[in-house]
Amino acid sequence: MFQNVIIGQYVPGQSSLHQLDPRSKMVAAFMLMLIVFIASNWYALLLFVVVTIFIMWLSQVPFYFLYKGMRPIFILVVFTFLLHLFMTKGGQVWVQLGPISIHEQGFNQGVFLSMRLISIIAITSLVTLTTSPVDLTNGLESLLKPLKKLKVPTHEFALMVSIALRFIPTFLQETEKILKAQMARGVDFSSGPWRDRMKALLPLLIPLFMSAFKRAEELALAMEARGYQGGEGRTRLRKLQWGLMDTIAVFSCLTLGVVMIVLRSL
């Protein structure tokens, strides 16, 4: 059930996206998430979708792998589509069944926002899929470095975010193990009223939280046993280097933003 979740996973590779500096990937992803909201018509959105597909191709991460990982998100996408399909009014009325009606504007808005949501999820997923945990932590800490002047513990914050992201696949695998163990003992999660299904999920919470606390304690003991100390004076095996391709990536996002602004007038 959870084996195809791609949030927090890292796929090693030698693609152009893998070789970029983690700082440029995070800055570019943030810019793209802002740019997608500039797209206010189909021309701009289709251009953004094409750019997203091109970035996915550059990452050399199999499309089928991305598709399997994004399938759990499709529930949210379908909910967004149906919400706008039945709630947004305007344009030609396609279906009228008593108080329920489907308008042309509702269908267009549902498809538009669904495509926008899928593009955002794909771009943010590619950041973790093409960036190792160490590089992700170092890059995030480097970007937050100016906040040190405000006494913000940037290193600890970056480490916390990195560990949280990397623990998601492990946490989901542990959930699946407990779920299968409960099913082997006769618990039924797939039939009956939804209230009974929700009650059947309650026994999962205690062993799941116990496992999470145990793993957190083991990680803390392992870091302490190795003499881990963050903050000032800590050296790194691999130093981040901003190259020409990183500048091109950020400049390309800026260019895309300008093009999106131009397309808004069409």
C-alpha positions as CSV (number, residue, x, y, z in Angstrom):
1,M,0.0,0.0,0.0
2,F,2.7,2.5,1.0
3,Q,5.7,1.0,-1.0
4,N,5.3,3.4,-3.9
5,V,5.2,6.7,-1.9
6,I,8.0,8.9,-3.2
7,I,7.9,11.6,-0.6
8,G,11.3,11.7,1.1
9,Q,12.9,9.1,-1.1
10,Y,16.2,9.6,-3.0
11,V,17.0,8.0,-6.3
12,P,20.8,8.0,-7.0
13,G,21.8,9.0,-10.5
14,Q,24.0,11.0,-12.8
15,S,21.5,13.2,-14.5
16,S,21.7,16.9,-15.1
17,L,19.3,17.4,-12.2
18,H,21.3,15.2,-9.8
19,Q,24.5,17.2,-10.5
20,L,22.9,20.6,-9.7
21,D,23.7,22.3,-6.5
22,P,21.0,21.6,-3.9
23,R,20.6,25.3,-3.3
24,S,19.8,26.0,-6.9
25,K,17.3,23.2,-7.0
26,M,15.5,24.5,-3.9
27,V,15.5,28.1,-5.2
28,A,14.3,26.9,-8.6
29,A,11.5,24.8,-7.1
30,F,10.3,27.6,-4.9
31,M,10.3,30.0,-8.0
32,L,8.4,27.4,-10.0
33,M,5.8,27.0,-7.3
34,L,5.3,30.8,-7.4
35,I,5.3,30.9,-11.2
36,V,2.5,28.3,-11.6
37,F,0.1,30.6,-9.8
38,I,0.9,33.3,-12.4
39,A,-0.6,31.0,-15.0
40,S,-4.1,32.3,-15.4
41,N,-5.0,30.8,-18.8
42,W,-4.6,27.6,-20.7
43,Y,-1.7,28.8,-22.8
44,A,0.4,29.6,-19.7
45,L,-0.7,26.4,-17.9
46,L,0.1,24.1,-20.8
47,L,3.5,25.8,-21.1
48,F,4.2,25.1,-17.5
49,V,3.1,21.5,-17.8
50,V,5.5,21.1,-20.8
51,V,8.3,22.5,-18.7
52,T,7.4,20.2,-15.8
53,I,7.6,17.1,-18.1
54,F,10.9,18.4,-19.5
55,I,12.3,18.6,-15.9
56,M,11.1,15.1,-15.2
57,W,12.9,13.9,-18.3
58,L,16.1,15.7,-17.2
59,S,16.0,13.9,-13.9
60,Q,16.1,10.5,-15.6
61,V,13.7,9.2,-12.9
62,P,11.3,6.7,-14.6
63,F,7.9,8.2,-15.3
64,Y,6.2,5.1,-14.2
65,F,8.0,5.4,-10.8
66,L,6.7,8.9,-10.5
67,Y,3.2,7.9,-11.5
68,K,3.1,5.1,-8.9
69,G,4.4,7.4,-6.2
70,M,1.8,10.1,-7.0
71,R,-1.2,7.8,-7.1
72,P,-2.0,8.5,-3.4
73,I,-2.1,12.2,-4.3
74,F,-4.7,11.6,-7.0
75,I,-7.4,11.3,-4.3
76,L,-6.7,14.9,-3.4
77,V,-6.7,15.9,-7.1
78,V,-10.0,14.1,-7.7
79,F,-11.5,15.8,-4.7
80,T,-10.3,19.2,-5.9
81,F,-11.8,18.5,-9.4
82,L,-15.2,17.4,-8.0
83,L,-15.4,20.3,-5.6
84,H,-15.0,22.8,-8.4
85,L,-17.1,20.8,-10.8
86,F,-20.2,21.0,-8.6
87,M,-19.5,24.3,-6.8
88,T,-18.2,26.6,-9.5
89,K,-20.9,28.2,-11.6
90,G,-20.7,30.1,-14.9
91,G,-20.8,29.5,-18.6
92,Q,-23.0,27.0,-20.3
93,V,-25.0,24.5,-18.2
94,W,-24.0,21.0,-19.2
95,V,-26.0,18.9,-16.7
96,Q,-29.0,19.9,-14.5
97,L,-30.4,17.4,-12.0
98,G,-32.6,19.3,-9.6
99,P,-30.3,21.4,-7.3
100,I,-27.2,19.7,-8.8
101,S,-25.8,21.3,-11.9
102,I,-22.5,21.1,-13.8
103,H,-21.4,24.3,-15.6
104,E,-18.7,24.7,-18.2
105,Q,-16.8,27.1,-16.0
106,G,-16.8,24.5,-13.1
107,F,-15.4,21.8,-15.4
108,N,-12.6,24.1,-16.8
109,Q,-11.7,25.4,-13.3
110,G,-11.5,21.8,-11.9
111,V,-9.2,20.6,-14.7
112,F,-7.1,23.8,-14.5
113,L,-6.5,23.5,-10.7
114,S,-6.0,19.7,-10.9
115,M,-3.2,20.2,-13.5
116,R,-1.7,22.9,-11.4
117,L,-1.7,20.7,-8.3
118,I,-0.1,17.8,-10.0
119,S,2.6,20.0,-11.5
120,I,3.5,21.4,-8.0
121,I,3.7,18.0,-6.4
122,A,5.9,16.6,-9.3
123,I,8.3,19.5,-9.0
124,T,8.7,19.3,-5.2
125,S,9.0,15.5,-5.3
126,L,11.9,15.8,-7.8
127,V,13.9,17.9,-5.3
128,T,14.1,15.1,-2.8
129,L,14.3,12.4,-5.5
130,T,17.5,13.9,-7.0
131,T,19.1,15.3,-3.8
132,S,20.9,13.2,-1.2
133,P,20.0,13.7,2.5
134,V,23.4,15.2,3.3
135,D,23.2,17.7,0.4
136,L,19.6,18.6,1.2
137,T,20.6,19.4,4.8
138,N,23.7,21.4,3.7
139,G,21.8,23.3,1.0
140,L,18.9,24.2,3.3
141,E,21.3,25.4,6.0
142,S,23.2,27.5,3.5
143,L,20.1,29.2,2.3
144,L,19.0,29.9,5.9
145,K,22.4,31.2,6.9
146,P,21.4,34.9,7.0
147,L,18.9,34.0,9.7
148,K,21.8,33.3,12.1
149,K,22.1,37.0,12.7
150,L,18.6,36.7,14.3
151,K,19.9,33.9,16.6
152,V,17.9,31.3,14.6
153,P,19.4,27.8,14.9
154,T,19.6,27.2,11.2
155,H,21.7,24.0,11.4
156,E,19.3,22.3,13.8
157,F,16.3,23.4,11.8
158,A,17.8,22.1,8.5
159,L,18.8,18.8,10.1
160,M,15.3,18.4,11.6
161,V,13.6,19.0,8.2
162,S,16.0,16.6,6.5
163,I,15.4,13.8,9.1
164,A,11.7,14.3,8.9
165,L,11.7,13.9,5.2
166,R,13.8,10.8,5.2
167,F,11.8,9.2,7.9
168,I,8.6,9.4,5.9
169,P,9.3,6.2,3.8
170,T,10.5,4.3,6.9
171,F,7.4,5.4,8.8
172,L,5.1,4.3,6.0
173,Q,6.8,0.9,5.8
174,E,6.4,0.4,9.5
175,T,2.7,1.3,9.1
176,E,2.3,-1.3,6.4
177,K,4.0,-4.0,8.5
178,I,1.7,-3.3,11.5
179,L,-1.3,-3.3,9.1
180,K,-0.4,-6.7,7.7
181,A,0.2,-8.1,11.2
182,Q,-3.3,-6.9,12.3
183,M,-4.8,-8.4,9.1
184,A,-3.1,-11.7,9.8
185,R,-4.8,-11.7,13.2
186,G,-8.2,-11.4,11.5
187,V,-8.7,-7.6,11.6
188,D,-10.7,-6.5,8.5
189,F,-9.9,-3.0,7.1
190,S,-11.6,-3.3,3.7
191,S,-15.2,-4.1,4.4
192,G,-18.1,-2.9,6.6
193,P,-19.3,0.7,7.3
194,W,-16.7,3.4,7.3
195,R,-17.1,4.0,11.0
196,D,-16.1,0.3,11.7
197,R,-13.1,0.8,9.4
198,M,-12.0,3.9,11.3
199,K,-12.4,2.0,14.6
200,A,-10.3,-0.9,13.2
201,L,-7.5,1.6,12.4
202,L,-7.2,2.7,16.1
203,P,-5.2,-0.3,17.2
204,L,-2.5,0.8,14.7
205,L,-1.8,4.0,16.5
206,I,-0.2,2.7,19.7
207,P,2.4,0.4,18.1
208,L,3.0,3.0,15.4
209,F,3.8,5.7,17.9
210,M,5.9,3.3,20.0
211,S,7.9,2.4,16.9
212,A,8.4,6.1,16.0
213,F,9.6,6.9,19.5
214,K,11.9,3.9,19.5
215,R,13.5,4.9,16.2
216,A,13.9,8.5,17.3
217,E,15.7,7.4,20.5
218,E,17.9,5.0,18.5
219,L,18.9,7.9,16.2
220,A,19.6,10.2,19.1
221,L,21.8,7.6,20.8
222,A,23.6,6.9,17.5
223,M,24.4,10.6,17.0
224,E,25.5,11.0,20.6
225,A,27.7,8.0,20.4
226,R,29.4,9.4,17.3
227,G,30.1,12.7,19.0
228,Y,27.8,14.7,16.8
229,Q,27.8,18.4,17.3
230,G,26.2,20.8,14.9
231,G,26.5,24.5,14.5
232,E,29.7,26.5,14.4
233,G,33.0,24.8,13.6
234,R,31.5,21.7,12.0
235,T,33.3,20.7,8.8
236,R,31.8,19.0,5.7
237,L,33.2,16.2,3.6
238,R,31.6,17.6,0.4
239,K,31.4,21.3,0.0
240,L,28.7,22.9,-2.1
241,Q,29.8,24.6,-5.3
242,W,27.5,26.9,-7.3
243,G,28.3,26.3,-11.0
244,L,27.3,27.7,-14.4
245,M,24.4,25.2,-14.7
246,D,23.0,26.4,-11.4
247,T,22.9,29.9,-12.7
248,I,21.3,28.8,-15.9
249,A,18.7,26.9,-14.0
250,V,17.7,29.9,-11.9
251,F,17.8,32.3,-14.9
252,S,15.6,29.9,-16.8
253,C,13.0,30.0,-14.1
254,L,13.1,33.8,-14.2
255,T,12.7,33.8,-17.9
256,L,9.7,31.4,-17.6
257,G,8.2,33.8,-15.0
258,V,8.5,36.7,-17.5
259,V,6.9,34.6,-20.3
260,M,4.0,33.6,-17.9
261,I,3.4,37.3,-17.2
262,V,3.3,38.0,-20.9
263,L,0.9,35.1,-21.5
264,R,-1.5,36.5,-18.9
265,S,-2.6,39.1,-21.4
266,L,-3.7,36.6,-24.0
